[in-house]
Amino acid sequence: MGTLPHIVEDCAGVLQLYSDGTVFRSMNLDFSWVRVVEDNSVVFKDCLFDKNYSLYLRLYKPAPDVAVSVSTTTPETSKIPVVYYFHGGGFCLGSRSWPNSHICCTRLASGLGALVVAPDYRLAPEHRLPAAIDDALEAVKWLRDQAEPLGGLEEGKNGGCDGWLTNWVDFDRVFIVGDSSGGNMAHHLAVRLSNEAAAEELMPVRVRGYILLAPFFGGVDRTRSEEGPSEALLNLEILDRFWRLAMPAGADRDHPLVNPFGPTSPSLERAALGPILAMVGGDELLKDRVHEYTRRLLSMGKAVEYVELEGKQHGFFTNNPYSDIGGQMIELIKEFMLKC
């Protein structure tokens, strides 16, 4: 009689990988820790953006008086910018519909006066990297398709959204926000779109800047902050487990998709990266990696800013975006958008 499958990786019972390769995902999740805020100034709608993998995104649209009041429009146009939001979860967990992602996006939409696009993406270990990054790029290409004449209205067009994107959004001012693993994805989108041909393929969509919220990077060698005290919701064991589940088969934590400056990572010296704002909490395990990321890019002459929020731990914005620190974050992101 053969040995029964047993659990080899367990993410708090929410995600379990068995020895035979099967995966269990719990549908009974506890979100009681999320402070849900009903922001009636924002409406939302789900749209299919990738028929091949049945991937959806959620659009968040601020009311017209909200969009005008927050002043992210420019003298050249009254149209509002587009902000993509890629959720976190170690590439293994999360969804546009999870309460923490949802309230984060309503806050971004109302606070920035922007159309927020929150795509889902394929998750590991069923779909290891670079699947999530490929899906992120497809989600941005979806916006390009909607910018075509009648793109959002044409019956049967992949992801048509009944005119939500026509006339009043500015396809020339698109920003990418990524939280944790989403921040890693935002970096790799910046690298992919630094290629002139790739950027040209997106026209008339133009990505003006990237906001990385505690981007999830790794490496074989530990940093001081990784070896420091664990966070309330995060520790080094969890980070390592996410990487084991998400990395390409046979890879280690110096893989280019994990460590942008690993021994086999391509040089970013000549990459025409768009402006980047990297933000991290002062008490995060990932702090040193984010700091080193910006230091290295600055040494190459890239347009990158680093903001460290004293005393904050991972998820300080996403999990409580209507807090005082959430308001400060909105102002920092708004300032960055206007500069770009």
N, C-alpha and C positions, 0 to 999 in steps of 0.2 A: 504494500500500500504506500502510495506516495505521501510526502510530507504536505500537510495543509499549508496554504499561503499564510504568511504572517506579516505583521506590520514592520516595515523597515524605516519609514519616516512618518512622523506624526506631528502635525501642526495644530496642537491644542484640540484635537478631535474634529476640527473643521475640515481638514484635508489630511488624508492618510494614503500613503503609497504602500502597496503590498509587495511581497517578494516575487510574485508572478507578474508584476507590472501593472496590475489593476489599480484603479484609483477610486477612493471614496470621497465624495464631497457632501458635507452636511447641508441640508436645506433649512435646518432649525437653528438659526443664528440669533445670538443675544445682542441686541443693539440698545439695551436699556442705558448704557453709559453715554450714548450720543444725545446731546441736548438739541432736540428738534425745534427749529424756529419756523413758523409759518410766515413766509415773506410773500404777502399778497401783491407785491409790486412786480412779481415775476411770474410768467406763465411758461410751461414747458411742453415739449412734444417729442415722442420717440420716432426715429426714422431708421430704416434699414440702409446700411451703407455698403455691405459686402454680402452678396447673395451666396457666394461660394462657401462661406463659413457661417452664414446666418448671424452676422455681427450687426448690432444696432448702436446708434448713438442717440444722445438726448440733447435737444436744443433748448436753451433758456433765453427767453426774450423779455427784456425789461419794458415796463410801460413807457409810452412816449415822454411823459413829464419827468420820469426818472432818468431816462437816457440823456435828456438835455441838461438836467441839473448837475450831473457829476462832471461835466466838461471834459470828456475825452474826445470830443469832436475837435476839428481844427478849422482855422479860418477858410481853408480851401474846400471843405466839405462838411455838410451837416449829417452825413451818414455815420453810423456807429461802427467801431472796430469789431473784429471777430477774435475771440479768445478760445483757444483749445485748452481743455483740461484733461490730462491723462492721470488717472487715479493710481495710487500706490497699492502695495500688497505683496512685495517681494516677487513680482511676476507670477505669483501662484494664487493669489486671492484678490477679491474685490470686484466691483461692478459699478456701472453708472447708476444703478438703482439702489445701491446701499445708502442708508441714511446719511452717513458722514460725507460721502461723495456728493449726494444730492444737495445738502445744505451748503456745502462749500461752493457749489456751482451757482446756487441762488444768490449767495453773498457776492460772488464775483460779478454776476450779471447786474445786480442792482448797484453794487458799489463802484463798478467801473463803467457802467452805462454801456455794456457790450453785449453782443450776442455770444453766448457761451456754447461751445460744442464739446460734449463729453462722450467720447467713444469708448465702447468696450473693446477688448482685444483678447486674442487667444491666450489661455493661461497654461503655465507649466504645472506638473511635469508632462501632461498630455502633449503639450506643444512647447518645446524648449526654444530658447533664443536661437535665432533672431526672429521667431514668429511674431512676438509682440511688437517689435520695431517695424517689421514689414506691415503689420496691420495699422500702425500709427501713420505710416506714409500713405497707405490706401485711404485712410480717413481724411487726410488733407487733400488727396486727389479727388475725393468725393465733393469737397467744397468747390474745387475747380469745375467739376461737371455741373454743379448747380449754378455757376456763374455764366454758363453758356445761355444763349437766348432760349427762354422758356424751359431751361434746365430743371428748375424746381417745380414746374407745372406739368411737364409732358407726361401723359399717362404711360405707365409701364417703365419709365426711366428708373434705373437703379437708385433708390433712395429719394425720389422726388418728394418734396415736403410742402406741397400746396402753397407755394409762393412765400414761405416764411423768409426766404433769403433774397428776394427781389426788391430792387429800388432803394432800400433803406440801409443795407449793410455795405461796408467798405471793404471790398475784396483786396484792396491794395494795402490794407493795414490789418494784418493777421499776426497774432502773438500765440506762442506755445507755452503753456504752463504745465509743468509736470511735477507731481509730488512723489518723493521717494523713488520707487522703481519707475514711476512716470517721469521723474527728473532725469534718470538715466536715459530713458527713451527720448526725452527732449534734447539731450546732448547729441545722441546719435542721429536724430533728425537734423540738427544743426550741421553735423558733419556731412550727411548725405546731401543736404540742400546747399552746401558750400560748393558743390559741383555746378558749374554754370549751366550745363545741359539739363541737369535735374531741376534747377530753379526755373529755367526757361519753360520746361514742360508743365509747370504749375500755373503759368500765366493764364488769366489775369490775377490769380492769387499770388500775393507776395508776403512772405513771412518777414516781419520787421524785427522781431526779437524773441528771446527765449528766457523764461523765468523758471529756474530750477529750485524747487523747495526740498532741501535736504536730499539731493540726488543720491540714489543707492549705487555707490561704487564699491569695489572691493579690491583685494590684492592678497597675495600669498603672505607677504610680510605684514605684521600687525602694526597699527598705529597706536600712539599713546592713548588717544580717546577710546579706541576699541578695547584696550586692556584696562580701562578705567572702570568706575562703578557702572553697573547695569542701570538701565532706565526702568521706569515703572511698567512700561508695556513692551520693552525691547531689551534683548540681551545678545551677546555674541553667539550663543548657541543657535538662536533663532535666525540671525543673519546668515550663519554658515549653512543652516538647513535650507533656507531659501535658495542660496547659491547652488547647493548640491542638486536641488530639484529643477532649477531654471537653466543652468549652464548647458551648452552643447555637450553631448555624450563624450566622455574622456577628457574634458577640459578641466583646468584648475582656475583658481581665482585671479590669475594673471592673464586670462583670456582677454582679447581686446574689447569684447562686449561687457566685460566686468571692470577691467582696469584700463582706463584710457591712456595710461602712460606705462603699461606693462612692457616687458622686454620684446614682445612680438607685436605690439600695437603700432599701427601706422603713425608716422609723424604728422602732427597737426600744424607744423611750422608754416606751410604754404596754403593751408585750408582757409578759404575766405569765409570764416564763421561770422554769422550775424551777431549783434550785441547780445550779451548774456548777463543776467542778474542771478547770482547764486545766493541763496539764503539758507541759514542753518541755525538751530538752537545751540546756545552755548554749552548745554549739558548733554548734547547728543553723542552717541557712539560714533556717528558718521562725521562729526565736526572736522577732524583733522584731514579726512579725505577731501571734504569740500574745500577746505582752506588750501590744501595743496593743489587741488584742481585749478582754482582761480589763480594761485601764485604762478603755476606753470604757464597758464594761458597769458597772464600779464607779461611774463618774461618774453613771450613771443610777440608782444605788441597787439594782442587781441583786445577788443572792446568788451571787457568783463568787469563786473562789480561784485563785491563780496559784502554781505550783510550778516552779522552774527547777533542773534537775539539772546541777550544775557539771561541765564537761568532757565531757558526753555528746552523741552525735550521733544522727541520725534512726534510729529503730528500736531504740533501746537496750533497750527492754523487750520488744517483740514478738519480736525476733530472739534474745534470750537471757533468757527470763523466769525461769530457775532460777539466775541469777547473784545476787550479793549485792545489786546495785542492783534486781534483780527483786523480791527480798524486801522491800526498802524501799518499792518501789512498791505491793506488795500491802498493806503496813501503811497507807500513805497512803490508798489506795482504801477499805480497810476502815474507817478512821476517818471518812472522808467519808460512807460508807454509813450508819454508825451515827448520825452527826449528822443525816442526812436523815430 
